Amino acid sequence: MTLDAVARRAGVSPATASRALNGTAPVRAELLDRVRAAAAALGYIPNAHAQALAGSAATTVGVICHDVGDPYFAAIASGVMAAAAERDLLVMLSSTFR
């Protein structure tokens, strides 16, 4: 389920739906109730990756490696993920396959 779907169901813009759900700016109580009700009815769950990329605080660690199936790179990625989890950071892992 997307934020756009929540916004359509609530009859508001995606920006208003985002502000209502994230609390980043004041939203009228009536609109806030409509957005929250639409999100609940649709089973909306915010995308952590999108939130991390859009946020101003650096809460994401990016790892790019040759092949995550390679034991050497897998061990490194595993260590990065463990360290990130201890610090409540999100890891975005990508493979080049080169």
ChimeraX attribute file (.defattr): number of C-alpha atoms within 10 A of each C-alpha:
attribute: neighborCount
match mode: 1-to-1
recipient: residues
	/A:1	12
	/A:2	14
	/A:3	20
	/A:4	15
	/A:5	16
	/A:6	26
	/A:7	21
	/A:8	14
	/A:9	16
	/A:10	21
	/A:11	15
	/A:12	16
	/A:13	14
	/A:14	17
	/A:15	11
	/A:16	21
	/A:17	27
	/A:18	19
	/A:19	16
	/A:20	21
	/A:21	16
	/A:22	11
	/A:23	11
	/A:24	10
	/A:25	10
	/A:26	10
	/A:27	15
	/A:28	9
	/A:29	10
	/A:30	8
	/A:31	16
	/A:32	19
	/A:33	14
	/A:34	19
	/A:35	26
	/A:36	18
	/A:37	15
	/A:38	20
	/A:39	23
	/A:40	12
	/A:41	11
	/A:42	14
	/A:43	12
	/A:44	15
	/A:45	11
	/A:46	15
	/A:47	11
	/A:48	11
	/A:49	13
	/A:50	9
	/A:51	13
	/A:52	16
	/A:53	12
	/A:54	10
	/A:55	10
	/A:56	8
	/A:57	8
	/A:58	11
	/A:59	16
	/A:60	18
	/A:61	14
	/A:62	10
	/A:63	14
	/A:64	13
	/A:65	16
	/A:66	13
	/A:67	15
	/A:68	19
	/A:69	11
	/A:70	10
	/A:71	10
	/A:72	10
	/A:73	16
	/A:74	15
	/A:75	13
	/A:76	14
	/A:77	18
	/A:78	12
	/A:79	12
	/A:80	16
	/A:81	19
	/A:82	14
	/A:83	13
	/A:84	16
	/A:85	12
	/A:86	8
	/A:87	10
	/A:88	11
	/A:89	16
	/A:90	17
	/A:91	19
	/A:92	12
	/A:93	14
	/A:94	13
	/A:95	13
	/A:96	9
	/A:97	9
	/A:98	6
